[in-house]
Amino acid sequence: MILWFYDLTVHSCLQNDSYLARPDADLPVCFQQTVLVWIPLGFLWVLAPWQLLPICKSKSKKSSLTKLYIIKQVLATLLLMTAVAELVLTITEGTGQNPLPAVMYTNPSLYIVTWVLVLLIHYARHFCLCRDSVVLFCFWILSLLCGILPFQSLVRRALQDPISDVRRFVLFFISYGLQLLLFVVSGFSDISPEAKEIAEKNPEVTASILSSVTFEWYSRIVYKGHRKPLEIEDVWELKDKDRTQAISAAFQKNMKAALRKAQEELEKRKRKKRRREHDTEHMNGMSKAQSQDVLVLEERQPKKKKKKKGGKGDSSHKDYPKKWLMKALFKTFIGNLMMSVAFKLVHDVLVFVSPQLLKLLIAFVSDAEAFAWQGYLYSILLFLTAMLQSLCLQQYFNLCFQLGTNVRASLIAAIYKKALTMSSATRKESTVGETVNLMSADAQRFMDLANFVHQLWSSPLQIILSIVFLWLELGPSVLAGIAVMVLLIPINGFLVNKSKHIQVRNMKNKDERMKIMGEVLNGIKILKLFAWEPSFEKRINEIRACELKNLLKFSYLQSVSIFVFSCAPFLVSLASFAVYVLVDENNVLDAQKAFTSISLFNVLRFPMAMLPMVLSSLVQTSVSKERLERYLGGEDLDTSSIHHDSIPGSAVRFSEATFTWEQDGNPVIRDVTLDIKPGSLVAVVGAVGSGKSSLISAMLGEMENIKGHINIQGSLAYVPQQAWIQNATLRDNILFGSELDEARYQKVIKACALLPDLELLPAGDQTEIGEKGINLSGGQKQRVSLARAVYNDADIYILDDPLSAVDAHVGKHLFEHVLGPKGLLQKKTRILVTHSISFLPQVDNIVVLVAGAVSEHGSYSTLLANRGAFAQFLNSYGSQEESAAEETTAAVDLDGVEEQGDEGMEPCVEEGPDDVVTMTLKREASIHRKEFTRSISKQSTTSVNKAQEEPIKIKGQKLIEKETVETGKVKFSMYLRYLRAVGLVFSFCVAMSYVGEYAAYVGTNLWLSAWTDDAERYQNETYPVQQRDLRIGVFGALGVSQALFLFLATILSSHGAMRASRIVHEQLLSNILRVPMSFFDTTPTGRIVNRFAKDIFTVDETIPMSFRSWLNCFMGIISTLLMIALATPLFTIVIVPLGIFYYFVLRFYISTSRQLRRLDSVTRSPIYSHFGETVSGLSVIRAYGHQQRFLQHNEKTMDINQKSVYSWIISNRWLAIRLEFVGSLVVFFSAVLAVISKNSLEGGIVGLSVSSALNVTQTLNWLVRVSSELETNIVAVERVHEYTKVKREAPWVTDKRPPHGWPSKGEIQFVDYKVRYRPELELVLQGITCNIQSTEKVGVVGRTGAGKSSLTNCLFRVLEAAGGKIIIDGLDIATIGLHDLRKNITIIPQDPVLFTGTLRMNLDPFDQYTDEEVWKALELAHLKAYVQELPERLQHIVSEGGENLSVGQRQLVCLARALLRKAKILILDEATAAVDLETDHLIQTTIRSAFANCTVLTIAHRLHTIMDSNRVMVMHAGKIVEFDSPEKLLQKQSVFSAMAKDAGITNTETTTL
C-alpha cells in the first residue's frame, strides 16, 4: 500500500527534475495535491484524540460561551461547508464519461473529517481554563505553510493563462482565507467570564499559545513599569502550581521517601561499623606491641566521642543520611526537566543548521549560474531557523529559571519546616546564622546550578557536533585549532586559581576595614570628644591602600585572562587556517570553508566557556548538598514522653521523669514525681543552675527523655525568661494569631500594666515593634510576653520568671492582677519559676529544686517549719533582696538616669530619636536587668538624655525614616561623576583602545574575506607561496594587534577604576568623620556601614566590569553593523527602523527590570528575618502549637518574593524574544540584500556579512543586559555621593589658633548660653549664665532631662550655640577650630569605649607621648601592675569593644587617657551601671589627687560622689536653679536638700566613700 502510494506520488512527480531546474521553479501538481495535503492532516489526526479527552471527563464543568469561541466555530463550520461543496462538485463532475483521479474524491472527504475534528476540539477546549489548543495552533501553521506552494502555483498560472477550473480555484482561496482567519483568531486569548478574575491576577493562565510563546501577555507589566515604578502589588500572582505550598508539598512527599531509604542505609552503615569494631576486639593473634596499640586506640576513641557530644565542633563528623537530596529534587521536578531537555535538543540541532545554510548561501553567491529563488529560499530558511532557535531557547531558559526558583523555594520551605520540628540536640549543631546561610547561600547555589544544569549534557553534545562539522570542512587541520582551545583551559584555570587567592586575601582586608569602620561608628562620640578622627582615618586608609593594591593585582590577572580569552577565537581560527593551507598546497581557503568554520568556532566558544563554569558550580553545590542533607536529615523532636491522658484531679503529673539535653548526656532533671492540681498556683524555686528552666523545657517537650513521663491535661501558654517579641505591631504580638475580642483585650492590657506604655508609644498598640523588640525596654517586652499568654486563654500557664525584668512595684501589680490568687488567671493552673521571695507566702504550693531533683515541696509555712533547703535559700536570698531594695531607692529616686543605664541603652543601638519614647518609659530599674545590661550598654547616656530633652515627635508607626530608595532613571550626572573620578584622560584612552581593538577586528575580518576571494582568483592555477605567507602573516598581525589593544584597554581601565575607588572611598570617609553628631543619632549605623561595605564593593569590582562589558558589547554591535553595511550598503536603510525598535524595547524593559530587581531584594530580606525570628522563638511557637500558622506565614512571604523573581525572569524572556527577533531580521536582511546585489559581490564579503549578522543576536541581547546592570550598579555611586554631601560640622582647625598652653588657668564662663539639638526643636539650655573659677571642683546634678549632659556637649561644641557664648580663659570657644578646642580639654566618658588595637594605641593614638609618660599614667590609674603581668605589656591587643578587659578596667583605661592629656579642664560624666564600688573609689581618689590643680566638672548620678565638691550646680529644665556649696544648700529648703534626703544623706560628713 505504502509503496504504491510512494510510487504514485513522489516517484512519478520527482522523476522529472526539470520542475526545479529553471528560474520559475515549481512543484508538480500531483505532489501538491497529495503529500502537501496529507502532512498537516496526518499530524492533526494522530494528536487529536488527546485533545478530546476533556469531553470524556464528565466532572469538568463547561464554561459559558464567548464571542471568540462562536467566531471560531462559525469559521470552522464554513470550512466544513467548502469541503462538502468540493466533494459535491467532484461527484457531479465525475458522473460524466471521463472519471476524475481518486485524489479529487479523497481530499474533500479527508477535509470533511478534519474540520469536524476541529469543531470537536474547539468544543473540548471549552472545558479547560486555557482554551487554546497547542495541537490546533501547530496544525494551522503547518497547513498554511503547506498551502503556500499550491497558492503561488495557482496565482502564477492564473496570471499566465485564463483560469481553467474557476470553481475549484475559488473554493481553494476561500478555504485558505478561512484557515488564515482561524489562525489569526487563535492568536487572541479566549477568556471566559468565569476565568476573568484569574486572568486579572495572572494573565499567563489564560494566554493564547501565540501569546505564551512570545510572552506577549507580559507586555502590560512592562508598559506599567515604564510609566511608573512598579510596586509589589502590580506584580502578577503566581500560578497555583508555582506556589510555595504546592511545590513544597510535592517535594516533602518525595523527600520523605528518599530520606527513609537513606536512613535505612545509615542504619546498615552503623551496624557494619559496630560489627567491625566488634571484630577488632576478637582479633587475638596479635603481637603484644600491636595489641598495646589497639588498646591505646580504643582509649582514644571514647574520648573523641565524648568531645563530639560536648562541643559542636565535631558535628560534621557525625554520620548522616546521604545521597538522597538530588534524588528527591529530581523526582519532584522531572516534568520540567524533560520539557527543557526537549527544547534544548531542538535548539542545539538548529544551532548547526545556520552554518550549513550560510555555506549554501555563499556557494549561491559565488555561482553565477544559480537561480535567484534559491538565494531567497536560503534567506527565508536562515530567518526561520533563527526564529525557531530563539523561541526554543527562550522557552528552555524560562523552564530552567523556573526550575531554579522552584528548587530554591522547595529547599527554603523544607529548611523552615525542619527548623520548626528539629530536636534540641540537632538545633545545637547549627547556629541561627548558619541556618540562615543554608537558606540564603546554599539554596541560592542550587538555584544557580538549576539554571545551567542542562549544560552538563548539552555542552559536550555541542562540542562533539562542532568538531564533526569542522572536520568535514577543514579535515584534520581542525585539530590544530582545538589543541589551542584545550591549551587555553589550563592557562585560564591557573589564572582563576591565582585570582581566587588574591580575593581571599582581599576579603581579609575588607573584613578588617569594616571592623574598624564599625568600631569608629559605634565609638564616634569618643573620637569626636578626644579629636582622634585623623588617627583612625589614617588607619582605615592604610588598610584601604592594601586592599586597592590587591585589587589592582586582581584586575591585572583579569586583564590577562580577558586577553587570553579574547585571543582564543582568533588564535583558533589562525591555527586551523594556517595549518590547513600549509599542509597541502592544493588546499585553498575559500569563502565557504572560512566563514562556515568561523561560524562553527563561534558556536564552539559558548560550550567551552560554560562547561568549566558549570563544573565548578557543581562542585560548590555538592558542598551545599552535604550541608543541606545533614541539616534536613537531622533528628526531629521526640515528644512521646509527654502524655495527654485525662486523669481526674490532676493538671500536670510528673512520673519519675528523668530528662537530659543531649541523648547520652547527664540527666538534668532526675526522678521528678509531682502532681499539680488544676487551678493551683505552684512556685518553683531553687538556686541558679538547679534546673528550674530545664523542668519547664521538659514540660514543653524540648528535652530528651531517659525514663518516666509527664502527663499534661489541656492547652499550654508559655512565658519564657527572655521575652520573645516579633517584628509586628504591639497588638499582633499580644493577639499572636488569635481573633481580636476587644473587651478581653482591654482587660488583659490593663492587668499587664501596659496602658501607660501605650500612651507613650507613637501609635498606641498599632506601633510597629522592631526586630527583637528593639524599641521596647526589657520590662515592657516581658509584659507584652505575659499579655500574649494571658490573652491566649489556655488551661495551664508556664511562667519562667516573668517578674525578673520588671521593677518591684510593677511586679507587685502583675502578681496581684494577673498571677496571684485574685488575678485574671485565678482559675487556671499556674507554674511560676521565681526568684522573688516576697510572693511566696501567697502561692498554693512551693517546689524546691536542688541539682535537678525535688528536694521538698509543700506550702510556705510547712517548708519554713521543715528547716530544709528552702529555709537556707530564704536566708541567703532574703538578705540580698533587702540590700538590693535599699540600693534601688538610693539610686533610682535620686535620679531617673539610673534606669537609663538599664534600658535606655539597649534600644538606641540602631535607632535615632524617633525612638525617644523608649527612654521616657516607666522606670523599671530592676536589679537583675542591671547585671544583664552592663554588657549591653555601649551608648553613652548623653545621647539618651538628649533624646529625653527633645519633644517626642509622633512620626507614627514606623521606627525610623525609611531609607530613600531611588526610583526611576539614574541621572546621567552619576556616570559623569564616576568617569571624573576615573579621570577623563584615562576614560578617553580606554575608549580609544577599544576603538583600536575593534578597528583591528574589522580589519582582520575584511582581510579574511579578501584572502578567501583568492580562491576564485587563482581558481585553476597554483597558489603563490609568498601570497599565502603574506595572507597568514597579516591575518596574524591584525589579530595580535586586536588582542594587544584590548589588553591595553583593560590595564588602563583597571588603573582608572582603582583611582576612582580610592577617590570615592576617601571622600566618603573624610566626610563621614566630619559630620556632626546629630547625623549619627538619626541614621542607623547599619545604613552607614552598608555604604562602606556593599556600595564601595560595587564601585570597586562590579562597576568597572559592567563598564567594560558595556563598551565591549557596544563596539561589537557597531563593528558588526559596519561590516554588514560595507558588504551591502543598502543595509543602512534597514538599520534605522531596527535601531528605533530596539531602543524602545530597551527603554521599556530597563525601567521594569530595574524595579523588579529592587523588589526582589526588598522582598527577600523578610524571608530571612522571619526565619531568624522563628528560630529564636521556637520554644514559644511550639508551646502554643502555632507551627502551622508560622509555616503558612513563611509560605506567604516566600510567594511574594517568588512572584517578583518570577516576574523578573519573564521580563528577561520578554526582552530576549523581541531582541532576537531584531537579530533574526538583521540576519534576514543581510542575506536578502546579498541575494539582491549578487552580481556585484564576492563570496568572501557575503560570508563576512552574514556570519557577523548571525553573531549579532547574542550581542544585542547582552547589550541590554549589561546596560540594565550598569544602571543598577551606578546607583552605588549615587548612594555614596549622597553621604559625601551631608553637611559638615565646623572646621577642625581655623586660622585663629589658641595661644600655646591654652587654657592655662581653666576658668569657664557661660554667658547667656542657649542651645538646641536641631533647628526645628525646642531649646534644651535656656540661657545659662555662670562663672567657674580656676581649679574649682563643681558637681552638676538634676533629674533626667534637666540638661546636664547637654552642658558637656556644649563645652566640646558637639552642639553649637543657639545664642550666647562660652569663654574659657578669655577665649570664645566658638572662634577656634574644633580640634584645637577638643585636644585641650578632656573628658572621662560615661561608658568606656575602647577600640581594637594595642593598649598603647587606645591611650595615645597619635604617639605623642613617651613610654615613660604612658607608664606613669597607668600607674596613677592603678593599672600598672595589671599591664606589667600581660605578656605583651603595652602592645597587648584589645579585642573589639574591649571585650577582653573587665568593665572596671576599661573605665580605668579611660581614666589613664585623661591623665595622659594633662588638660586644665576635666569633665567627668559619671559612669552609672558600669563600675563596682572598688573601681569607683579608685577613680575618685585618683581624680582628687591627680587633678587637684585642674577645673573639674562632675556630672553626678549618685550624690555621694559630689558632696565634697566646692560648689554644686542644680539644673532643672535647662536652667540653673541653685549654685552654691553643698553645705549651704543642705541647710536651706532647696531642691538639692530634697534630693539628698531621698538618697539618705543628711550632712556632708556621712558621704565619704
Disulfide bonds with the S-S distance in Angstrom:
Cys13-Cys30 2.16
